């Protein structure tokens, strides 16, 4: 087992969290390249080893081996070279969960070009901003009508993009039909030498930050980044060599890097793919039944919706391990998932800027609502505003110690072309995530919120997550977001914006019931004095709740009413 993994990790078995934290080590070769040293290495060792298992809402199934991925990624390299793409060039990909995502990402890594995955939900304005800032030379999207329309509108004002290609079953006027032409290219491509070869310090991947506050920034990763995701797959998600792992996410999100390619393929897992454009709980449950994943990971939103479904007729016994990342999981959702499916969810925490930073690892008991303990490859601590370390029980910024001088494997290198943002993030030499938490006496970390999301009410500092967790205990609450609301006496008060579950209607009586619930579950001063029922919450393209948008809308309404 783990033949490729052991080339980079001398030891993968540990008897305790403390032993793993002390002794785990990643070897980073100076010329490491994921395409050659993982994908092609598996293809050489076992070309028939399963690499991808794909399904969609129609129920179709397709599978690919590592031998297939090697051949298809080499065809893609030769296609890209023919279109003028060279080492260092940026290529944007908007490919949903088509198999070509894996072929093209692997190809770009082999070529030394810089991959820029993006969400299909981006507007023409979003696309123009990203294409211009990244200086992308090529855009490759799915051939779906809505995506193509937005892409073509954006390309009218993006002269730096020299080629546009689409992936699908229909031709698009003015675009290269990738599936039609790629088969003519050779399935062979030798590893470059000299200046064309890559080193671990070369740029490999750009993700735009989620933009929960301010304009999105370019998060630049180098070729060492895939090795940092070993801890995700091995210790947190617990993938199995040769077993199917399903992380439900679009290819445009950084969670794709976390759960659908790097650490999983290094560990020899087969990537499960549910290719859907819209999350429908029933359809996803059916897809899970077709893929039968050995391990499963999803964002909190999916778990929140699943607990509102009748799960009694589904068999989840083939899932050995379930995990979550993206947003914290409310303890009530955790409890309901365990009751309905017998699955215990292992929460993890991180960002587009790195691999999993904190997680519930298998050696220690899960504490529902906790992010768990630090990853073995990061020296995590909580920092006060003056740069000093917090004590247990004290809220502070989640930081990686000395990250600027001693760059940890898996952490981003910089906010590309934004020196001010990079310097701010690495103040005092440590990398600050911008998220706050507190640590208990046993070393577990507990999420409080983004620095900008903390509510300051009558001298109290209130983290939104604790209030949201209390609200989620009520059966009427499907989703909620807690934010600060301006108040002339208290400065700010707590506001809850709530999406109701099926069968419930917003009313003054329900508002009072929810307020009293929060008073009972948490300290009374934390209850939401303002409650608003809405049909949906504003979210980023990666599915995170945009609390800044709620606050901005509230401010605009207040100004209009004056």
N, C-alpha and C positions, 0 to 999 in steps of 0.2 A: 504493500500500500504506500501511497504518497511518494512514488519514485522521484518525481520532479521536485516536489516540495522539499525533500531531504537534501537537494543540492543547495538550497538556500537557508535551511533551518536544520542545524545539526541535531537538535532535540525537539520533539513535538509532544512527548508524554510527560505529564507532571502529576504529582499526588495532591497538590493543594494550590490555591491561588497564590499564596506567598512564595512557593517554590517557582511557579511559573513567572511571577513578577521579577524574581531575582535572576533566574537562569535562562529565560528565553532569549534567543539571539537570532538576528537575521543577517545573513551574509549578503552583501551587495557588491556584485562584480562591477568593475569600472565601466565595462561595455555592455551591461545588462540591457536586453531589448526583449520585451514581452513577446513580440511576434515570433522571434527566432528561438528564444531560450525557454519558452513555455509552449506555445501552440505548435511550432515545428518540432520541438523536442518530444512532445507527446505523439505527434504524427510519426516520427521516426521510431519511437519505442513501441507504439501500438496504434497503427493507422486506423483500426476498426473500433477504437475506443469511443463510446458515445460522447459527443460534445454538446449538442443542442437537441432539444425535443420541443417542437412548436405546435401550438394549436390556436384556433381563433373561435369567434362566436358561431361560425357555421359548423363547428365540430371537426373540421379537417385536422389531420395530424401530419407532420413532417419531421424527419430526424436527419441529423448530420453527424458524421464522425470527425475526429480530429484530422484524419486524412482529407476529408472533404473541406474542412476549414482551411487547411494548408493550401490546397489547390485553388480554392475560391479567393483566398486572400492574395495569393500570388497573381491570379488573373487581375484582381483589383489594383495591385501595385503597378502592373504593366499598363493598365488602363489609365491610371492617374499620371504616370510618367509620360504617356502619350499625349496627355492633355496639358503638359507643361508643369505639373506639380513636382516640386523638388524639396529637399531637406529644408526645414524651417518655414515652409509655406503653410498658411492656415486654410483649412477646409472645414466649412460648416456642414453638419449632418442633421437633417430633420427626417428621421426614418422610422419613428414610432417603434414597433417591435418586429419589423421585418427581419428575416435572417441576414439580409445584407448589412445590417448594423454591425454584426460581429465580423463579417468578412472585411468591411471597409475600415473599421477601427484597427483591426490587426494589420491591414495593409498600410495604413498611415503610420503606425508604429514602426513597421519594417522600413518604410521609406524615410523615416525621420521627419515627416511632415507633422504639423500640429493639428490635432483633432479638436473641433469645437462642436460638441453635441448641443442641440437646442430643442426646445419643446415645440410641438406642432400647434400649441395654443398661442404662440406669439403673434402679435398684430404686425402689419407692415411697418409701423413706427418702431416697434421693438426690434424687428429684423434689421431695419436700416441702421439703427443705433449699434447693434452688435456687429454687423458686417463692416461698418465704417471704422469702429474703434479697434477691431481685431485685424483690420486690413486683410480680410479673407480673399483668397484668390479663386475659390470655387465654392459653389453651393450645390448640395445634393439633397433632394427632398423626396418624399413619397409623391406619387402622381395623383393623389386625391384632389378633387376640384378645389376645396376650400384652401388647402395648403398651397397649391399651385397659384391660385389667385393672389394670395397675400405675398408669396415669394416674387411673382412677376411684378407686382406693384412696388415692392421694396427694391427690386433690381433696377428699376428705372432711374433711381437716384443712387446707385451703387456701382460706379464705373470701375472700381478696383476688382470686381468679380469678373473673371475672364471666361468662366464656363459655368453653365447650369445644367445639371443632369437630374433626371427623375427615375425613381424605382417603382415599378408597378406593372400592371397588365395592359396599360394603354399608353399610346404615344401622346406627348404634349408638344404642341407647336413651339418651335424655338428652343426646345430642350433636348439634350442627349438622352436617348432611351437606354438606360444602363443595362437592363436585362437583355435587351435585344443585341447589344454590341459586345458585352463583356465576354461572352463565350468564345469570341474569336481571338482573345489574348491568351498567351502561354500560361499554363499552370505552374511554370517553373520560375524561380527568382532566387538568385544566390545572394547571400549576405554581402552587403557592400564592404569595401575596405577603404582605408585611408580616411580622407576628409568626409566621405559620404556615409561612413559608419557612424553610429550614435554612441554617445557616452551617457552615463546616468544624469549628468548635469544639463543635458540638452532639453529644451522644452518639448513636451509630449502631448499635453492635454490642457485645454482651457474650459473651465466652467464659469458661467456668469453667476455671481452670487444671487440669492433668491430675491433680493430687492425688497425685503420687509421694511427696511428703512433706507430712503434715498435711492439714487440710481444704482442699478446693478454694477458690480465691479468684476473685472476679469481675474479669476483665480487661476494662476499658472502652476501646473504640476510638471515635474521632470520625469525622466524614464525610470527613476527609482520608485516612483509612486505605487505601481502595482504590487511591489513587495510589501509595502505597508499594509495592504489589504489582506495579507495572510492572516493576521489576527482576527479580522472580521469573520472569515470563513472557518478557520480552524477552531478557535476558542469560543466565539460568540454564537455564530450560526450553526456550528458543529456539523458541517457538510461531510458527506461520505464519499470516498473515492469510488467512482463509478455509479454513484447514486444521484437521483434527480434533486436539484435544489431550485425552488421557485421563490424569487423575490419579485413581488408585483410592483412594477414601476415602469415608467416610460423611459426610452433611451435618452431623452433630453435632460433628465434629472441626474444630479450627482449620485443619487442612490443607486443608479445603474452601475457606476464604478464600484460601489460598495458591495453590491449583491448579485450582479449578473454577468461578471466577466473575470476580473483579475484574481482575487483570492480564491474564487471557486474553481477556476481552471488550473491555477497553480496546485490546488489540492486534488485535482483530478475529477471534480464533480461534473455532472452533466447539467447544463443550464436549462431549466424549464421555462418556457415562454408562453404566456397567455397574451396574445396579440388582440387587444380590444381598444376601442376609442373612448368608450364611456363605461364607467364602473356601474354595473348592475349586479347586486348581491347574488341573485339567483343564477345568473349566467356565470359568474365567477365560481360559485360552488360547483357547477357542472364541469367547468374547465379544470378545476382542481381534481375532480374525480377522474378525468381523462389522463391528466399528467401524473397523478399519484406521487406527489413529491415526498421524498424522504425527509427533507427539511424545508421550512416555509418561513418567509419573512414578508411583512407588509407594513405600510404606514398606519398610524393610529386611526386615521379616518376610516379605513377599511374595517378594522376591528370594531369601531363604533357602530358602523352600519350592520355588521354581521350579527351583533347581539340582538338586534331588533327583528331578525329573521327566525323562522322556525327551523332549527338545526337538528331536530330529533331524528329525521330520516336519513342523515348523512353519517357515513363512516369515516372517521379521521384517524383510524388506527395505524395507517401506513405512515403518518407524519410522526417522526421520532422527536422533533425539536421545532419549536416555533419562536420567532423573535420579532422585534419591532424597532423601528427608528424613524426619524423624521420630525416627530413631535412627541412629547411625553404622553404616556398612557395613564389615564385616570384609573385609580385603584378599583373603582366600581366596574369598569369595563374589564379589567384583568380578572376580577372575581367571576363575572358573568361568563366570560370565555371559558374559564376553567370548569365552571359548573355545566355548561352546555356541550363542551367538546372534550373535556379532560386534558386539554392542552394548557401548559403553563408557559406564559409568554416571557421571554428573556429580553428585557429592554436594553437598547444601546443608545448612545448619544454621540453625535459628531456633527460635522458640517461639510460643505463643499470643499473647505480648505484642508481636510485631512481624512484619514480613515477613522474607524471607531475610536473615540477617546476614552469613553467610560462605558461599561456594560455589566450586565449581570452574567457572570461566568459560571460554569457548571459546578464548581467546587463549593460554592457558598449558597445558602438559602436565599431565594428571591424575597425581597421586601417590596410588595406592590407599591408603585409610585416612585420608587428609587431608580436612578439611572445606573446604580451599581457601583463598581470600583474601577480605578484607572487601568487602561490597557497596558500591557507590559512594555510597549515601545515608547510610551510617553511618560514624562515626569510631571504629573498633574498636581496643581495646588490651587487654592483659592486666594485671590489677591485683593487687598484693599486699594482704595484710590491712590494712596501714597506709595504703592509698590511693595508693601510689606505683606507677609502671609497672614491669613485669617486663622483664628482658633476654631476648634470644633464648635458647631452650633452658630457660628457667625456667617452671615451672608457675604459673599464676595464674588468677584469675576472668575470664571473658570479659565485657567491659564496653563500653558506648557512652559516649564521653567527652562531658561537659557536657550530657547529655541532658535534665537538669531545666531548665536555663536556655534551651537552644537545641533545642527539641523537633524531632526528625527526623520527616519525613513517613513514616508507616507504623508508628511506635512507639505503643504504647498510652499513654493519658493517665494512668491511675491504676488501683490496685486499688480498685474502687468500694466505698465505705463501709468502707474499711480503711486508715485513715491510717497506722497503725503499720507495716503491711506495705509501703505505698508509700514511706514514709520510709526503711525498711530497704533496699529495692531501689535507692533513689536516694542512698545514702550517698556523701558527698564530691561530690555533684552529678552523679555518673556513674550510669548504670543498670547494675546488675550482674545478669547472667543467672542466677547460681547454678551455672553450669557452669564447669568448669576445662579448660584446654588449655595447650599450649606452642606457640611459634612458632619455625620454623626460620629459617636465615639468608636464605632466599629469600622469606620472607613467607608461607609456607604455615602454616596452623594445624592442630594435631593434638589431637583430643579425648582427655581423660583421664577425666572423669566428673563427676557431680554432686558438689558439695562434701560432701554427706552420704554419698556412696557410696565415697569414697576410703578405702582400708584402711590402717591404721597397724599394721604388724607389726614388732616388734623394732627400732623406730626408722626403719624404711623406710616411705615413702608409696607405695602401690601403686594405680594406677588400674585399674578393672575392665575397661575396654575392651581393653587390650593383652592381658590374659589370655584374655578371651573370643575375641579374634581368633586367638590361638594354638590354642585348642580347636576353633574352627571349621575348622581345617585337617584335622581328622580326619573321615573319611567317616561315622563313626557319629553325629556331633553334628548334630542338626537345629536346635536352639536351646539357648542356655545363658545363665545369669546368674551373675556372679561377685559375691560379697558378703563382708563381714567376718563372721567367726565367733569368738565369745569364746574366749580361751585364757589359762589362769592364768599361763603363763610369758612368752608373747610379747605379751600384751594382746589382739591379734587375729591370726587367721590367715586365709588365703584359702580360701573355700569356693566350689565350682562346683556349681550346680544345673543338671542337663542333661536335655533331652528328646532321646531317641535317634531316629534315622532308622529307617525301615522295614527290617526284617531284622536289627536288632541287639538284643541283650539285655544288660542291665546285669550286671556281674560284677566280682569283685575283680581279675581279670586285666585287664579293660578299664579299670578305675580306674587301675591302675599304668601302663598304656599311655598313657593321657591325661596323667597326671602327668609321665611322662618326656617326652612331646611338649612340654609347656609348658617344662620345664627346658631342652630343646634350643632352642626357638624364642625364649624370652626369658631374662632373668636367672634362675638357678636358685631364688633366694629367692622368686620370684613364683608358684611352682607351687601348685596347690590341695591343701592338706593334707587337706581334707574334700571328698568328692565324693558327691553324691546324685543318683540317677536318678529322674525324675518323669515323669508322663504329660503335664503341661502346666505352663506358668509363669503366675504371677499377673500380670494386666495391667490397666491402666486401660481405661476405655471407649474411649480413643483408640488402644489397641493397644500402649502403651509398657509395658515390663516394670516391675513394682512391686517393686523390690529391698527397699524398706522392709517389704513384707509378708513376704518371705522372712526378713529379719532378725528381725521380730517373732515369726514362727512358731518360729524357732530358739530365741529367748529363752524362749518359753513352754514348749517341750519341755525345755529345760535346767532351768527352775524346777520343773517337774513331777517330773523325775528326781532332784532333790535330796532 
